[in-house]
Amino acid sequence: MDESGKPQDPQESVQPQPPEPPKDSEKPEPPAPEKPKTPAPGRRKGAGGGILMGRPFGVPVYVAPSWFLVAALITWVFGGQLERVLPELGGARYLVSLFFAVAFYASVLVHELAHTVAALRFKLPVRRIQLQFFGGVSEIEKETETPGREFILAFVGPLLSLVLAGVFYGGMQLVEPGTVPGVLLAGLMISNLIVAIFNLLPGLPLDGGRMLRAVVWKLSGKPMTGTVAAAWVGRALAVAVLIGLPLLTHTGALGNSRPEIGGADSLTDALLAAILAAIIWTGAGNSLRMARLRERLPDLQARVLTRRAVPVEADTPLSEALRRANSAGARALVVVSRQGEPTALVREAAIVAVPEHRRPWVPVGTLAQDLKDGMRVSAELTGEDLLEYLRATPATEYLVVEEAGEIYGVLSSADVERAFVSAMARHS
């Protein structure tokens, strides 16, 4: 975006223009420097959005701050239930309830690890797992290549929750009912069963929605058609939860008799339904928006976004280097050895920082950043492959090369970011 906050068309700002004949009375100007932006598209600020708990299978697991609020709520609610079932526990019931909250989220982690293992088996990178408000999420960075893999990837999570429910049910048969172990195992069995059933509902962003997307994708042959269908079913599901959950509770269909349902309970149920509906509605909308964005990602082409560059040796004065760039219609400088091998890139921000009267005395080598591993980008990279490559090696500029190794130009992360934001703006 420009300084006014309006998105720019990246192709307008990065396509090299043919040089105009220089006038004798004009002084050479720097090649239209842009203020570099540090974060590349798709990169996240911060370490992980929570407390790092470990790295199973090499994937970091974070606990979001909102988890502690939910854990406290579960402890309070389950503690109230224990007071009716096991009144002899007294205040110790809250320690038992806290154990239940931790064990429940451990079950959620197993659910997410099932997605993670399946993704890694399909060679899909997983950025992280986060336990947060109302469950967890596995951040898989790429889409599956086939509807069959999409279906498997979505189904393994609810499947593991069902398996856990079965394990806890089996454990219930080995202990006395009405005891602390019996109540804990029953609670974990029921909670995992609810997690499995809820996630199998056929609407994005739930696992059942991804399974529906896979089925429609298989039938239509178009992943976007599957996403649209599953997203709209997800929005319908959000409306159904908003209206249906309080109605079911009020009529006693969920197990409580009507005289036991008070005004506070009704308000709590309505609030819970509103939160769940908002999460589902927002998730469905985000899934649809990201799918439409992915359709535009192929427009992000390294070859199109690259700035024309001129090679200069390290001891070349900045003013002379800028004169050559302007004469060639270029907007970037590449430092080369005497044999013509690229060794560094002259940073835009460094050029801007040098006053004009100092430029004849400043060699470009002092303003350059040495080329490091990962700073050479193939001109053929496009879309998600391009974003993933830039994310792996953060930098403000990259050297773009042809397959044979010839210099094609310089790619600025600011240009890529503008193109990414522009694509999002067109499909928001």
C-alpha positions in Angstrom: 0.0 0.0 0.0 1.1 3.6 -0.5 1.4 6.1 2.4 -2.3 7.0 2.1 -3.3 3.4 2.9 -4.7 2.6 -0.6 -3.7 -0.6 -2.3 -1.6 -0.2 -5.4 -1.6 -2.4 -8.4 1.7 -4.2 -8.1 2.1 -4.5 -11.9 2.0 -0.7 -12.2 4.8 -0.2 -9.7 7.1 -3.0 -10.7 7.0 -3.3 -14.5 10.3 -1.9 -15.8 9.8 1.0 -18.2 11.9 1.8 -21.2 14.4 4.5 -20.5 13.9 8.1 -21.6 16.8 9.9 -23.3 18.6 11.8 -20.5 18.8 15.5 -20.7 22.1 17.1 -20.3 20.8 19.6 -17.7 19.3 16.8 -15.5 21.1 15.2 -12.6 20.7 11.5 -12.2 18.2 10.5 -9.6 17.9 7.4 -7.4 15.8 4.6 -8.8 12.4 5.3 -7.2 13.2 3.9 -3.8 10.5 2.4 -1.7 10.5 2.2 2.1 11.2 -1.4 2.8 8.9 -3.4 5.0 10.3 -6.1 7.2 7.5 -8.7 7.4 7.1 -10.7 4.2 3.6 -11.9 3.2 2.4 -14.7 5.2 5.0 -14.3 7.9 3.7 -13.9 11.4 4.9 -11.5 14.0 5.8 -13.0 17.4 7.1 -16.4 18.3 3.8 -18.3 18.1 0.9 -16.5 19.8 1.2 -18.3 23.2 3.3 -20.4 25.5 5.4 -23.0 23.8 4.7 -26.4 25.3 6.8 -28.7 23.1 7.6 -29.9 19.6 6.0 -33.3 18.9 7.0 -34.5 15.4 9.0 -31.3 15.1 5.8 -29.1 15.2 5.6 -26.4 17.9 2.6 -26.6 20.2 1.4 -23.4 21.8 -1.2 -22.7 24.4 -3.0 -19.4 23.8 -3.8 -17.1 26.7 -7.5 -17.7 26.1 -7.0 -21.4 27.1 -6.6 -20.3 30.8 -9.9 -18.6 30.7 -11.6 -21.7 29.3 -9.7 -24.0 31.7 -11.0 -21.9 34.6 -14.6 -22.0 33.2 -14.4 -25.8 32.8 -13.0 -26.1 36.4 -15.9 -24.1 37.8 -18.6 -25.9 35.8 -17.3 -29.4 36.3 -16.7 -28.6 40.0 -20.4 -27.7 40.4 -21.3 -31.1 38.9 -19.0 -32.9 41.2 -20.6 -31.2 44.2 -23.8 -33.0 43.3 -22.2 -36.4 42.4 -19.4 -36.5 45.0 -20.3 -34.1 47.8 -17.8 -35.6 50.2 -14.9 -34.1 48.1 -15.5 -30.6 49.5 -13.1 -28.0 48.1 -10.9 -30.7 46.6 -13.5 -31.1 43.8 -11.9 -28.1 42.1 -8.5 -29.8 42.0 -10.3 -32.8 40.3 -12.0 -30.4 38.0 -8.7 -28.7 37.0 -7.3 -32.2 36.3 -10.3 -32.8 34.0 -9.8 -29.6 32.2 -6.1 -30.4 31.5 -7.0 -34.0 30.5 -9.7 -32.7 28.1 -7.3 -30.4 26.3 -4.7 -33.2 26.2 -7.4 -35.1 24.2 -7.9 -32.1 22.0 -4.1 -32.1 21.4 -4.3 -35.7 20.3 -7.1 -34.8 17.9 -4.9 -32.0 16.4 -1.8 -34.3 16.3 -3.8 -36.7 14.2 -4.2 -33.9 11.6 -0.6 -33.1 11.9 0.7 -36.6 11.4 -1.5 -37.1 8.4 -0.3 -33.7 6.9 3.3 -34.6 7.4 2.7 -38.0 5.8 1.3 -36.1 2.8 4.4 -33.9 2.7 2.4 -30.8 3.8 4.3 -28.5 6.2 2.6 -27.7 9.5 3.6 -24.3 11.0 2.2 -25.0 14.5 -0.6 -26.4 16.7 -2.4 -23.9 19.0 -4.7 -24.8 21.9 -7.1 -21.9 22.3 -10.6 -20.9 23.1 -13.0 -23.7 22.2 -10.4 -26.2 21.1 -7.4 -26.3 19.0 -6.1 -25.7 15.4 -3.4 -27.2 13.3 -1.9 -24.6 10.9 -1.2 -26.5 7.8 0.6 -24.3 5.3 -0.5 -25.9 2.0 -3.6 -27.3 0.5 -3.9 -31.0 -0.3 -3.4 -32.0 -3.9 -6.4 -34.4 -4.2 -9.9 -34.7 -2.7 -9.0 -38.1 -1.3 -6.2 -36.8 0.8 -8.3 -33.8 1.9 -11.0 -36.2 3.2 -8.4 -38.4 5.0 -6.7 -35.3 6.5 -10.0 -34.0 7.9 -11.4 -37.3 9.1 -8.5 -38.5 11.2 -9.1 -35.9 13.9 -12.7 -36.9 14.7 -11.7 -40.5 14.3 -9.0 -40.2 17.0 -11.6 -38.4 19.3 -14.0 -41.3 18.8 -11.1 -43.8 19.6 -10.4 -41.8 22.8 -14.0 -41.9 23.7 -14.0 -45.7 23.3 -10.8 -46.0 25.4 -12.3 -43.9 28.2 -15.5 -46.0 28.0 -13.4 -49.1 28.4 -11.7 -47.6 31.4 -15.1 -46.9 33.0 -15.7 -50.7 33.0 -12.6 -51.2 35.1 -13.5 -48.8 38.0 -16.3 -48.3 40.4 -19.0 -45.9 39.3 -19.6 -42.9 41.6 -15.8 -42.6 42.4 -13.4 -39.9 41.3 -11.8 -42.1 38.6 -15.3 -43.2 37.4 -16.6 -39.7 37.1 -13.4 -38.4 35.4 -13.5 -41.2 32.8 -17.2 -40.7 32.2 -16.6 -37.0 31.7 -13.7 -37.5 29.3 -15.7 -40.1 27.3 -18.6 -37.8 26.9 -16.5 -34.8 26.1 -14.5 -36.6 23.4 -17.7 -38.0 21.9 -19.1 -34.4 21.7 -15.8 -33.2 20.1 -16.0 -35.9 17.5 -19.7 -35.4 16.7 -19.4 -31.6 16.6 -16.3 -31.7 14.3 -18.2 -34.1 12.0 -20.9 -31.5 11.3 -20.7 -30.8 7.5 -19.7 -27.1 7.4 -16.5 -25.2 7.3 -14.3 -24.6 9.3 -15.1 -27.9 11.0 -13.6 -31.2 9.9 -16.9 -32.3 8.6 -16.9 -29.2 6.4 -13.5 -30.2 4.9 -14.9 -33.7 4.3 -17.9 -32.2 2.5 -15.5 -30.0 0.5 -13.6 -33.1 -0.5 -16.7 -34.9 -1.6 -18.0 -31.9 -3.7 -14.5 -31.4 -5.1 -14.4 -35.1 -6.2 -17.8 -34.9 -7.8 -17.3 -31.5 -9.5 -13.6 -31.7 -10.2 -13.2 -28.2 -8.9 -11.8 -27.5 -5.4 -13.3 -24.0 -5.4 -16.8 -25.5 -5.9 -16.3 -27.7 -2.9 -15.1 -24.8 -0.8 -18.1 -22.6 -1.7 -20.5 -25.4 -0.9 -18.9 -26.3 2.4 -18.6 -22.6 3.4 -22.3 -21.9 2.8 -23.3 -25.0 4.7 -21.0 -23.7 7.5 -22.9 -20.4 7.6 -26.2 -22.2 7.7 -24.8 -24.4 10.5 -23.9 -21.2 12.4 -27.5 -19.9 12.2 -28.8 -23.3 13.3 -26.5 -23.3 16.4 -27.4 -19.7 17.2 -31.2 -20.6 17.2 -31.2 -24.3 17.9 -28.9 -24.7 20.9 -30.8 -22.4 23.3 -34.1 -23.9 22.0 -32.9 -27.5 22.7 -31.8 -26.5 26.2 -35.0 -24.7 26.9 -37.2 -27.6 25.9 -35.1 -30.1 28.0 -34.0 -32.0 24.9 -30.3 -32.1 26.1 -31.1 -33.9 29.3 -32.2 -31.2 31.8 -35.8 -31.1 32.9 -37.6 -27.8 32.3 -38.0 -26.9 36.0 -34.2 -27.1 36.4 -33.6 -24.6 33.7 -33.3 -21.1 35.2 -32.9 -17.6 33.8 -29.1 -17.7 34.4 -28.8 -21.0 32.6 -30.8 -19.8 29.6 -28.6 -16.7 29.4 -25.4 -18.8 29.6 -26.7 -21.2 26.9 -27.6 -18.2 24.6 -24.2 -16.7 25.1 -22.5 -20.0 24.4 -24.6 -20.5 21.3 -23.7 -16.9 20.1 -20.0 -17.5 20.6 -20.1 -20.9 18.8 -22.2 -19.4 15.9 -19.8 -16.5 15.5 -16.7 -18.8 15.4 -18.4 -21.0 12.8 -19.6 -18.1 10.7 -16.3 -16.3 10.8 -14.4 -19.5 10.0 -16.6 -20.3 7.1 -16.1 -16.8 5.7 -12.4 -16.9 6.1 -12.2 -20.3 4.4 -14.1 -18.9 1.4 -12.0 -15.8 1.3 -8.7 -17.7 1.5 -9.9 -20.1 -1.2 -10.6 -17.2 -3.5 -7.3 -15.7 -2.7 -5.5 -18.9 -3.6 -7.1 -18.7 -7.0 -5.3 -15.4 -7.4 -2.0 -16.5 -6.0 -0.7 -17.7 -9.4 -0.7 -14.0 -10.3 2.2 -13.5 -7.9 5.0 -14.3 -10.3 8.6 -13.6 -9.5 9.3 -12.8 -13.1 6.5 -10.2 -13.2 7.3 -8.6 -9.9 11.1 -8.3 -10.4 12.7 -5.0 -10.8 15.2 -4.5 -13.6 18.7 -4.2 -12.2 22.1 -3.1 -13.4 25.4 -4.8 -12.3 28.0 -2.5 -10.7 31.3 -3.2 -9.0 31.7 -2.6 -5.3 34.0 0.5 -5.7 31.6 2.3 -8.1 30.4 5.6 -6.6 26.8 5.7 -5.8 26.1 8.6 -8.1 27.6 6.8 -11.0 25.7 3.6 -10.2 22.4 5.6 -10.1 23.2 7.3 -13.4 23.7 3.9 -15.1 20.4 2.6 -13.5 18.4 5.6 -14.7 20.0 5.3 -18.2 19.0 1.7 -18.4 15.5 2.3 -16.9 16.4 0.1 -13.9 15.3 0.3 -10.3 17.9 -1.8 -8.5 21.6 -2.3 -8.2 23.5 -5.6 -8.0 27.1 -5.7 -6.9 29.3 -8.0 -9.0 32.9 -9.1 -8.9 35.4 -8.3 -11.6 34.4 -11.6 -13.2 30.8 -10.6 -13.3 29.6 -12.8 -10.5 26.8 -11.3 -8.3 28.0 -10.9 -4.7 25.6 -8.5 -3.0 22.5 -6.4 -3.4 22.4 -2.6 -2.8 19.7 -1.9 -0.2 17.0 0.6 -1.1 16.9 2.0 2.4 20.6 2.6 2.4 20.4 4.5 -0.9 17.7 6.8 0.5 19.7 7.5 3.6 22.7 8.9 1.6 22.3 12.7 1.0 22.7 13.6 -2.7 25.8 15.7 -2.2 27.6 12.7 -0.6 26.7 10.2 -3.3 29.8 10.8 -5.5 32.0 9.8 -2.6 30.1 6.7 -1.3 31.0 3.4 -3.0 28.0 1.1 -3.5 29.8 -1.7 -1.8 29.3 0.0 1.6 25.5 0.0 1.0 25.2 -3.6 -0.1 24.0 -6.7 1.7 26.0 -9.9 0.9 24.1 -12.6 -0.9 23.3 -15.3 1.6 21.8 -18.8 1.1 18.2 -18.5 0.1 18.5 -14.9 -1.4 18.7 -16.2 -4.9 15.1 -16.7 -6.3 14.2 -18.5 -9.4 12.4 -16.3 -11.9 10.0 -19.2 -12.4 8.6 -19.2 -8.9 4.9 -18.3 -8.5 2.1 -18.3 -6.0 2.4 -20.2 -2.8 5.8 -21.6 -3.8 7.1 -18.0 -4.1 5.6 -17.0 -0.7 6.9 -20.1 1.0 10.4 -19.5 -0.4 10.5 -15.9 0.8 9.1 -16.9 4.2 11.9 -19.4 4.6 14.6 -16.7 4.1 13.4 -13.3 5.2 15.1 -10.4 3.5 14.2 -7.0 2.0 15.6 -7.8 -1.5 16.4 -11.0 -3.4 18.4 -11.7 -6.5 16.2 -13.2 -9.2 18.0 -15.5 -11.6 17.2 -17.5 -14.7 17.5 -21.3 -14.7 20.9 -21.1 -16.3 22.1 -18.7 -13.5 21.9 -15.4 -15.4 20.9 -12.3 -13.4 17.2 -11.4 -14.2 16.8 -8.6 -11.6 16.0 -7.9 -8.0 12.8 -8.8 -6.2 11.7 -6.5 -3.3 9.7 -8.0 -0.5 7.7 -4.7 -0.4 6.6 -5.3 -4.0 5.5 -8.9 -3.2 3.6 -7.6 -0.1 1.8 -5.0 -2.1 0.8 -7.6 -4.7 -0.4 -9.9 -1.9 -2.5 -7.2 -0.3 -3.9 -6.1 -3.6 -5.0 -9.7 -4.3 -6.7 -9.9 -0.8 -8.4 -6.5 -1.4 -9.9 -7.8 -4.7 -11.3 -10.9 -3.1 -12.3 -9.7 0.4 
